[in-house]
Amino acid sequence: MTDADQKAVSDSFEGLEGMNLPVAAFVEAFKTNPILVRKIALVTGFEEHILKSIPQEELLSTFEKWDTDSTGTLSFENFVQGLSKMRQFNRSATEQAEVAEEQAILDASVQDAKDAFLAAGGSQGSELDLQAFLVALSDASLVDRIATATGLPSSFFENLSVRQLLDLFKEVDLDCSGTISLEEWIEALVRIRMTIYDERKAELDAAMDAVRKHAEAALNEGDEDWSGEFDFREFIVAFKYNPTFVRKVSLATGIPVEELGSLQEDSIEDLFLALDTDYSGTVSFAEFVKGRIPSPEREAVKT
């Protein structure tokens, strides 16, 4: 475990500093305090519903292992070290999944680029000259193949000027030979695809971090009975009578406070039903984060 992990956990639970609870009491708190579970989910990266589904016996066994000095209690230091290990384990698993996803995208992009090159009239041993390249970029079906390989919209290539097409040819012609080989074509298209993938992933990660932060604050503000979930009545009341909640939802969704505040009760009900993806009659933190404001409801807010 890293110092950064321990600091992140310690900062998230600074209010518990100095605690020393019996292991059994901590198990009870875990099973009955949704705010605690949500915080653990946020800091470790585990889904909240997965943590809630852990059997009591398994929790007891886990927390007993965290009690490294065998006192029968969990100190703040024990707690921080245990959560840091969970955080590191989950990050390792996430990184492995991301590597596998990136490799799958890379493999698909290579194949798509190869298919586009062959469709443009190239082959393993032949190369595309400028004329063949321009012809390929004027063929709608080939442009669609290139768009698939790069992850760019077809309109990007369709709107290129002659000068831009010439510049693109020079960029793909890596050895400046005046022709483009299969290897050069694949390398250039795949490089574009992976750059876009990395940029979009970074943007999504940053956005989700911000959403989790503001969504937690909004749920804490509107969850009257501290159940860790909104029922329909709480959802309506929070939207209609709790300006602090509405402001925090605005921060989480990017929708202006004025638009959210103008929602009528039937629109709030539609939003609740859209967020309640498991049809439980409640909206959990995970549903709130993942759903935020779905597209149809976002449009309804504007009208």
N, C-alpha and C positions, 0 to 999 in steps of 0.2 A: 504494500500500500504506500502511496506517496504522501508527502507532506501537504500537497495541494488538496488531495482527497480529504485528509483529516481536517484541514482548515475549512473546507467547504461544508463539511458535516457540522463541525463545531460552531461555525457562524450561523447555520440554519437552526441550531437548537441551543443557542446561547442562553435562552431562558431556563434551561434545565441544568445549567452549570451548578455543580455542588450536590446534585441529587445522589441518592444512594438507596435504591428501592429493592425490596425482595424480588427475586426472579418471578415468583408467582404473581405478584402485584403488577409487574411490568407486562406479563402475558395478559392479565385482565385489562390493563389500560389499552393494549394493542387491539384487543377484541371489541372494546366498547367505546373507544375514542377515535372517531373518524378523522378528526383534525390531525391527530398524531400519525395515523396511517397515511394520510395525504401528504404530510410533510416528508415522511420516510420515502414515499413513492417519488416525490419530486427530487429529493437529494440523491437517491440511489439509481433512479431511472427505471425501476420496475413499475409495471402497470399496477394501479391501485387495486383493481379487482383480483389480480394474482395474489397480492399480499393478503387481501381479506379472505381468500380461499384457503390459506395455510391452516391445517388442522392444529388444534390447541396443543396436542402432544408434540408436534413438530416444532411449534413455537417454543415450548418449554425446553425442548432439547437444544434448540439453537441458542436461546438466551443463556442456558446453563454453560454452553461452550464459551460464550462471551465472558462469563464470570471466571476469568483466568486465574484469579487468586483463590477460587473455591470458598468464597465467604457466604454464598447463598444470596448475594445481592449484586445489583448492577450499579456501578458508579458511572458518573458522566464519562470518564475516560474509557471504561469498558464499552459503553454505548457508542461513543465516537469511533473507536477502533472497529467494532463489529459492523457498523454501517459503512465505514470506509472500505472494508473488505467486500461488502455487498456491492458498493458503488464500483469498485475496481473490477469485480467479476462481471457485472453487467456491462461495463464499458468494453471489456475484452470481447464479450459475446457480440456486442453491437458492432465493434470494429471488424470482427470476423465476417459478420453478415454484410457489412458495407463493402468489404473487400470482394466477397462473392458476387454482390450486386454489380460492383464496378467491373469485374471481370466479365460478367454476362453481357453488360452493355458494350464493353470493348469488343467481345467476340461477335456480337450482333452487328456492330458498326463495321468491323472488318469485312464481314460477309456481305453486308449491304453495299459497301463501297466497291467490293469486287464485282458484284452483280451489276452495279451501275456502269463500271468501266467496260465490262463485256458487252452490255447493251449499247454502249456508245460506239462499239466497233473495235474496241481494243482486244488484246489477247495476252496470254502469259508472255509471249515473246515479242509482241509488237508494242508500239507506242502511239499516243495521240499527238498529232501536230495541232497547231493553232486552229486551223480550219475545222478539223474534226471536233475540237473542243468547243468552238463556237456553235457548231451544228448541234452538238449534244445539249448545250445550254439553251437552245431554242426549241427543243423538243419537250413538250409538257410532261410526257410520261417519264422521260429521263430526268427531268428536273424533280419530279416527285421522288424518284429513286435516290437522287443526290440529297434531297431534303431529308429523307428517312435516314440516310447514312450519317448526316451531319447533325441532325436534331434542329436544324433551322427551318423556318416555314418556307414553302415553295415560293411565296411572294418575294422573299429576300433575293432569290436568284432571278426571278422574272423581272424585277425592277432594276437590275444592274444596268448601268449605261455601258456603252462600248468600251470606254476608258476603264471602267471598273472591271469589266470582263477581261481586258488585257492585263490589268494588274493582278487579277485572280489567277490567270494562267501563269504569270511569272512567279507568283507565290507557290503554286503547286509544282512548277518545274524547278525542283530543288537543286539540280545540278547545272541549271542554266544551259541545257543542251538544245533548247528550242522544241523539245518534245516531252511528253509526260509518260513515264512508264507506269506499269501496274503498281509497283511498290511506292512510287512517289504519290500516285493518286490515292492509294489507301492511307499512306502516312498523313497526307494533308487533310483528308476528310475525317479520319479518326481523331486527329489532333483537335479539329474544330469541335467534334462531338464531345470529346472528353473535357475540353475547356468549358463548354456550355454546361455539361453535367456538374462539374465542380462548382461553377458559379451559382447554379440553381440550388445545389445542395447547401452551400454556405448561406444563401439567402433564406432557404427554408428553415435551416437550423436556428438562425438568428431570430427569425419570425416566431418560431415555436417557443423558443426560450422566453421571448417577451410575452407571448400569449399566456404561457403557463403562469408567469409571475402575476399578470394582471387578472387572469381568470381565478387564481386562488384568492386574491384579495376580494374579487367580486362575490365569489361563492361564500367566503367567510362573512361578508357584509350582509348577504341576503338570506343565509341559512339560519332561520330563527331558532329552530330546535336543535341545532348543532348535530344533525344526523349525518352530515357529510354529503347530503343530496338535497335538491329542491323538489318538493312536491308542487302540484299545480297551483295551490293557493299561495304558497310562499313566492312562487315565480311571479304571479300576478301582482301580489302586494308589493314585492320588491321593485317591479317595473313602474308601478303607479305611484308609490308613496315613498320610495327611498332614493333620493337624488344621489347619495353617495354611491349606492349600488350601480345606478345608471351611469354615473361618471366612470366607474371602474370597468363596466362592460364596454363603454366607449373606448377606453384605453386598450382593452383586449381585442376589440374587433376593428378599430379604426373608423367606426361610424360615429359621426358627430352626435353629441349629447342631445341636441335639438331634435334630430331625426328619431332617436330612440325614445325620447320623451313624448313624442307625438303618436306613438303606436297606440292603436285602439285595442280593446280587450280581445277582439276576435283575431287580430294580427299577432298579439302576444300568445294566444292559444296555439295558433298555427306554428309559431316559432318553437314553443315548448314541445309540441308533437314531433317537429322535425328533429329536435335535439335528442329526444327520448328514443334512441335507436334500438334499445332492447325492449321497448314497449312495457316498461315496468311501472309506469305512472310517476316516475321520478327522473330527475336529470342529475347524473353523477358528475363529479369533477372531470373524469375522463371524457364523458360525452360533451361536456361544456367546452373543453379544450379542443377536441377533435372536430366538433360540429361548428362551434362559434356561430356565425350567422350564415346559414346555407344560402346559396345563390337565389332561389325563388323568394325566400323570406327577405333577403337583402333588397331585392327589387320591390317587394311589398312595402318595405320601410320607406322607400323613396317616393312611392305613389300616394 
